[in-house]
Amino acid sequence: MSESVPAPGAKSSLIFVFLVVFIDMLGFGIIMPVLPKLITSITGETISNAAVYAGWLAFAYAAMQFVFGPIVGNLSDRFGRRPVLLGALGGYAIAYSLMGFSTSLLWLFAARIIAGIMGASFSTAYAYIADISPAKKRAQNFGLIGAAFGLGFIIGPAIGGILGEYGTRLPFFGASALAALNLVFGFFMLKESLPPEKRRPFNLARANAIVALKALSGQNKVVIWYATALTVWMTAHVVFPIIFAFYLIAAFGWSELFVGLAFAAVGLGAATVQGFLIRVLVPRIGERNSAILGAISMAVSCVFYVLAGGGQAWLVFIAIPVGALQGLFQPSLNGLMSNAVSDETQGELQGAVASLQSIASITGPPIFTAVFAAFTVAGSAYYLPGAPFGLAGLIALVALAIFLRGYALHCTSDEVEPPPAAKPLMD
């Protein structure tokens, strides 16, 4: 099982990694519709205060990813991608079980800490994709990871909403079972993608985000700009997993089932864009224009969410398809960054990026949940559940400005090959 993936097997391996991420996200999606009710049942707090607790739970999860992202990425560069991916699945099975059995916030925090450590392995999934993908197809193949996220959110929340009707804790045990099943599947099916000759010794001194980013930025001058843009982008994007369920409950009083179906609709849009549309648009209009379209689409959708929170629930069904195009942004940046570094440091790149994204996930949830609580708590001067989305839309536009500056440097840099020109829409 340690043999490297040969070129003819790259397509099947790509499909398998897609399935690994999909099943992981399926488990994660299952718990999202019922997390607000679990927190309120444990703490006895209102939905506004429960959202604040959820923000700090997300903080703990992201803090662990920040610390362990580069470590896991460097371990995968030393020992290969396969053992890291399999170990993460086992950890997820434990974490979800702990959440299901939790009777206090302490239990929940312990579970999220374990899940955060295991979640650092997503950088390894991106490195696996980079290992088996030609440079010109990396952006499109990175989009498959986004599609796996999207499909996980299509099926997972729908299942979670249905299971939640029979018990708030049942979805957590279902997620644990899926992670365990995926571990067994991967043990027998997943092959190694990193050949021994491309591995490098593990260096603990390099296994942190700051050192890794310095090493990468030393190769060229554009990676730091792209990574910063992606970090700011993720700060905006984190509003969805942390606020969306609380927003739908506070604004419209929706049940777990309807919340789950709304998440499923979001996932369907993400899967469509990142699994199919990105493969048409990126070669045609280029990574720059794809990123611009993605950022503007998110900003516009956030405006709709703000307006919908005033009692116009139908606007949510406009915001969801418009916002789906935001899925063009991250794969475009990942593709540009991946092409700007050497093959031997793909794991280090993705590990550093994972930790930088974790900075966004550390700072974003407490900010967005605090804004949500301020605009939904009893006695609030102005009741506006969609306020966090307004803030997220502004942050997305800042990320776009940073990206455009980095792209301009990329096009003029002598250290890396400039991005290819976009193909005309009509040949």
C-alpha positions in Angstrom: 0.0 0.0 0.0 3.0 2.3 0.1 3.6 2.3 -3.7 3.3 5.7 -5.4 0.5 6.4 -7.7 1.6 5.9 -11.3 0.5 8.3 -14.0 -2.1 6.0 -15.5 -3.7 5.7 -12.1 -3.9 9.4 -11.5 -7.5 9.7 -12.5 -8.8 7.0 -10.2 -6.7 8.4 -7.3 -8.2 11.8 -8.0 -11.6 10.3 -7.7 -10.7 8.5 -4.5 -9.4 11.7 -2.8 -12.6 13.4 -3.9 -14.5 10.6 -2.1 -12.4 10.9 1.0 -13.1 14.6 1.3 -16.8 14.1 0.4 -17.4 11.6 3.1 -15.6 13.7 5.7 -17.7 16.7 4.7 -20.8 14.6 4.7 -20.2 13.9 8.4 -19.5 17.5 9.1 -22.6 18.6 7.2 -24.8 16.2 9.2 -24.2 18.1 12.5 -24.6 21.7 11.2 -28.5 21.9 11.4 -28.6 20.6 15.0 -25.6 22.3 16.5 -27.7 25.4 17.7 -30.2 23.2 19.4 -27.5 21.1 21.0 -25.8 24.2 22.5 -29.1 25.7 23.7 -30.1 22.3 25.3 -26.7 22.0 27.1 -26.4 25.7 28.3 -30.1 26.7 28.5 -29.2 30.0 26.7 -31.0 31.9 24.0 -30.2 31.5 20.4 -28.2 34.8 20.5 -26.0 33.6 23.3 -25.7 30.1 21.9 -24.3 31.6 18.7 -21.5 33.2 20.8 -20.6 29.9 22.3 -20.6 28.4 18.8 -18.2 31.2 17.8 -15.7 30.2 20.5 -16.1 26.5 19.7 -15.1 27.4 16.1 -12.2 29.4 17.6 -10.9 26.4 19.4 -11.2 24.3 16.3 -9.4 26.8 14.1 -6.6 27.4 16.7 -5.7 23.7 16.5 -5.7 23.9 12.7 -3.4 26.9 12.9 -0.9 25.1 15.1 -1.1 21.7 13.4 -1.6 22.7 9.8 2.1 23.1 9.0 3.1 20.2 11.2 0.7 17.9 9.3 1.8 19.3 5.9 5.5 18.7 6.7 4.7 15.2 8.0 3.1 14.4 4.7 6.1 15.6 2.9 8.3 13.3 5.0 6.1 10.1 5.4 3.7 10.5 2.5 0.1 11.6 2.2 -1.6 8.2 2.9 -0.8 7.8 6.7 -1.8 11.4 7.4 -5.2 11.1 5.7 -6.0 7.8 7.4 -5.0 9.1 10.9 -7.2 12.0 10.5 -10.2 9.8 9.7 -9.8 7.9 13.0 -9.6 11.2 14.9 -12.8 12.5 13.3 -14.6 9.3 14.4 -13.6 10.0 18.0 -14.4 13.7 17.9 -17.9 13.2 16.6 -18.7 10.6 19.2 -17.6 12.9 22.0 -19.9 15.6 20.7 -22.8 13.1 20.6 -22.2 12.1 24.3 -21.5 15.7 25.5 -23.3 16.9 28.6 -21.4 20.1 29.0 -19.5 22.8 27.1 -16.2 21.3 28.3 -17.1 18.1 26.4 -17.9 20.1 23.3 -14.7 22.0 23.5 -12.6 18.8 23.9 -14.3 17.3 20.8 -13.7 20.4 18.7 -10.1 20.5 19.7 -9.6 16.9 18.5 -11.5 17.7 15.3 -9.3 20.8 14.7 -6.1 18.7 15.0 -7.5 16.2 12.6 -8.9 18.9 10.3 -5.4 20.1 9.6 -5.1 17.1 7.2 -7.1 18.9 4.5 -3.8 20.5 3.5 -2.6 17.0 2.8 -5.6 16.4 0.5 -4.7 19.5 -1.5 -1.0 18.3 -1.6 -2.2 14.9 -2.9 -4.1 16.6 -5.7 -1.0 18.6 -6.5 1.1 15.4 -6.6 -1.0 13.7 -9.3 -2.1 16.8 -11.3 -0.3 18.5 -14.2 0.4 22.1 -13.5 -2.1 23.4 -16.0 -4.9 21.3 -14.5 -4.3 22.0 -10.8 -6.8 24.8 -10.5 -9.6 22.7 -12.0 -8.6 19.6 -9.9 -8.5 21.7 -6.7 -12.0 22.6 -7.7 -12.9 19.0 -7.1 -12.1 19.4 -3.4 -14.5 22.3 -3.4 -17.1 20.1 -5.2 -16.6 17.4 -2.5 -17.3 20.1 0.2 -20.4 21.1 -1.7 -21.7 17.6 -2.2 -21.1 16.9 1.5 -23.2 20.0 2.3 -26.0 18.8 -0.1 -26.5 15.4 1.5 -25.1 15.9 5.0 -27.3 18.7 6.2 -30.3 17.1 4.7 -29.6 13.9 6.6 -28.8 15.9 9.7 -32.1 17.7 9.5 -34.0 14.5 9.1 -32.1 12.7 11.9 -32.5 15.8 14.1 -36.2 15.3 14.0 -35.7 12.1 15.9 -33.0 13.3 18.3 -30.5 16.2 18.5 -27.6 13.8 19.2 -28.3 11.2 16.6 -26.6 13.1 13.7 -23.3 13.2 15.7 -23.2 9.5 16.0 -24.0 9.2 12.3 -21.1 11.4 11.5 -18.8 9.3 13.7 -19.9 6.2 11.9 -19.2 7.7 8.5 -15.7 8.7 9.5 -15.0 5.2 10.7 -16.4 3.7 7.5 -14.2 6.0 5.4 -11.1 4.9 7.5 -11.7 1.3 6.6 -12.3 2.1 3.0 -9.2 4.2 2.7 -7.0 1.6 4.5 -7.7 -0.8 1.7 -8.0 1.5 -1.3 -5.8 4.6 -0.9 -2.4 4.5 -2.5 0.5 6.8 -1.8 1.0 9.7 -4.1 4.4 11.0 -3.0 7.3 8.9 -4.3 10.3 8.4 -1.9 12.7 10.4 -4.0 10.5 13.5 -3.6 10.2 13.2 0.2 12.3 15.4 2.5 13.3 15.2 6.2 10.8 16.5 8.8 12.1 19.7 10.2 10.2 20.9 13.3 11.7 24.4 13.0 9.9 24.8 9.6 6.6 23.3 10.9 4.9 26.6 11.6 3.0 29.0 9.4 5.4 31.9 9.7 8.5 30.0 8.9 6.8 28.1 6.1 5.5 31.3 4.6 8.9 32.9 4.7 10.5 29.9 3.0 7.8 30.0 0.3 7.9 33.8 -0.2 11.7 33.5 -0.6 11.1 31.6 -3.8 9.1 34.5 -5.4 7.3 37.6 -4.5 3.7 36.7 -5.3 2.9 33.8 -2.9 2.6 36.1 0.1 0.1 38.3 -1.7 -2.0 35.3 -2.8 -1.9 33.8 0.7 -2.9 37.0 2.3 -5.8 37.4 -0.1 -6.9 33.9 0.7 -6.7 34.5 4.4 -8.8 37.6 4.2 -11.2 35.7 1.9 -11.6 32.9 4.4 -12.4 35.5 7.1 -15.4 36.5 5.0 -16.3 32.9 4.0 -16.4 31.6 7.5 -19.6 33.5 8.1 -21.6 30.7 6.4 -20.7 27.6 8.5 -20.8 29.6 11.7 -23.8 31.9 11.3 -26.1 30.4 8.6 -28.1 28.0 10.9 -28.4 30.6 13.7 -29.5 33.2 11.1 -32.2 31.0 9.6 -33.6 30.2 13.0 -33.5 33.8 14.3 -34.8 35.4 11.1 -37.5 32.9 10.1 -37.9 30.4 12.9 -37.0 27.5 10.6 -36.8 24.0 12.0 -33.7 21.7 11.9 -35.2 20.1 8.8 -35.6 23.3 6.9 -32.2 24.5 8.0 -30.7 21.3 6.7 -32.4 21.7 3.3 -31.2 25.3 3.1 -27.6 24.1 3.7 -28.2 21.4 1.1 -29.2 24.1 -1.5 -26.0 26.0 -0.7 -24.0 22.8 -1.2 -25.7 22.0 -4.5 -24.7 25.4 -5.8 -21.1 25.0 -4.6 -20.8 21.5 -6.1 -22.2 22.7 -9.4 -19.8 25.6 -9.6 -16.6 23.9 -8.3 -17.2 20.5 -9.8 -18.4 21.5 -13.3 -18.6 25.3 -14.1 -15.0 26.0 -12.9 -13.7 23.5 -15.6 -15.5 25.6 -18.3 -14.8 29.1 -17.0 -11.2 28.9 -15.8 -9.8 27.8 -19.1 -12.0 30.3 -20.9 -11.8 33.5 -18.8 -8.6 32.8 -16.8 -7.9 32.5 -13.1 -7.9 36.3 -12.6 -11.4 36.8 -14.0 -12.7 33.7 -12.3 -11.5 35.1 -8.9 -13.1 38.5 -9.6 -16.4 36.9 -10.5 -16.3 34.8 -7.3 -15.6 37.7 -5.0 -18.2 40.0 -6.5 -20.8 37.2 -6.4 -20.2 36.7 -2.7 -20.5 40.4 -2.0 -23.8 40.6 -3.9 -25.2 37.5 -2.2 -24.4 39.0 1.2 -26.5 42.0 0.4 -29.5 39.7 -0.3 -29.0 37.9 3.0 -29.0 41.2 4.9 -32.2 42.3 3.2 -33.8 38.9 3.7 -33.2 39.1 7.4 -35.8 41.9 7.6 -38.5 39.3 7.0 -38.2 38.7 3.3 -37.4 35.0 3.3 -37.8 34.6 -0.4 -34.6 36.6 -0.9 -32.6 33.7 0.6 -33.5 31.7 -2.5 -31.9 34.4 -4.7 -28.8 34.8 -2.5 -28.0 31.1 -2.6 -27.5 30.7 -6.4 -25.8 34.0 -6.7 -23.5 33.2 -3.8 -22.6 29.8 -5.4 -20.3 31.6 -7.8 -18.0 32.5 -4.9 -16.7 29.0 -5.3 -14.5 30.2 -8.2 -12.3 32.3 -5.9 -10.4 29.8 -3.8 -9.5 27.2 -6.4 -8.2 29.9 -8.7 -5.9 31.2 -6.0 -4.8 27.7 -5.0 -3.9 26.9 -8.6 -1.9 30.1 -9.0 0.0 29.5 -5.7 0.7 25.9 -6.5 2.2 26.7 -9.9 4.4 29.3 -8.2 6.3 26.8 -6.0 8.4 23.7 -6.5 7.0 20.1 -6.5 8.9 19.2 -3.4 7.3 21.9 -1.3 3.6 21.4 -2.2 2.9 19.9 1.2 4.6 22.8 2.9 2.6 25.3 0.8 -0.7 23.7 1.6 0.2 23.3 5.2 1.1 27.0 5.5 -2.0 28.0 3.6 -4.1 25.9 6.0 -2.7 27.7 9.0 -3.2 31.1 7.4 -6.8 30.1 6.7 -7.0 29.1 10.3 -6.1 32.6 11.3 -9.3 33.7 9.5 -11.2 30.9 11.2 -9.8 32.0 14.6 -10.7 35.6 14.3 -13.8 35.4 12.1 -16.3 33.3 14.3 -16.0 35.4 17.5 -16.5 38.6 15.4 -19.4 37.4 13.4 -21.2 35.8 16.3 -20.7 38.9 18.4 -22.2 41.0 15.6 -25.1 38.5 15.3 -25.7 38.6 19.1 -25.6 42.4 19.1 -28.3 42.6 16.4 -30.6 39.8 17.7 -30.4 40.0 21.5 -33.6 41.0 23.3 -33.8 44.8 23.5 -31.6 45.4 20.5 -32.2 48.8 19.0 -32.3 47.4 15.5 -33.1 43.7 14.9 -31.0 42.6 11.9 -30.0 38.9 11.9 -28.2 39.3 8.5 -25.7 42.0 9.8 -22.8 39.5 9.9 -23.3 38.9 6.2 -23.0 42.6 5.4 -19.6 42.6 7.2 -18.6 39.5 5.3 -19.4 41.1 1.9 -17.1 44.0 2.7 -14.3 41.7 3.7 -14.6 39.7 0.5 -14.1 42.9 -1.5 -10.9 43.6 0.5 -9.7 40.1 -0.4 -10.3 40.8 -4.1 -8.2 44.0 -4.0 -5.3 42.2 -2.4 -5.5 39.4 -4.9 -5.4 41.8 -7.9 -2.3 43.4 -6.5 -0.6 40.0 -6.2 -1.7 39.0 -9.7 -0.2 42.2 -11.1 3.1 41.2 -9.5 2.8 37.7 -10.8 2.4 38.9 -14.4 5.6 41.0 -14.2 7.8 38.7 -12.1 10.9 37.2 -13.6 11.0 34.5 -11.0 7.9 32.6 -12.0 6.2 31.9 -15.3 3.3 34.5 -15.8 -0.2 33.1 -15.7 -1.4 32.0 -19.2 -3.8 34.3 -21.0 -7.4 33.4 -21.0 -8.9 31.7 -24.0 -11.5 33.7 -26.0 -15.1 32.7 -25.2 -15.7 32.0 -28.9 -13.0 30.0 -30.8 
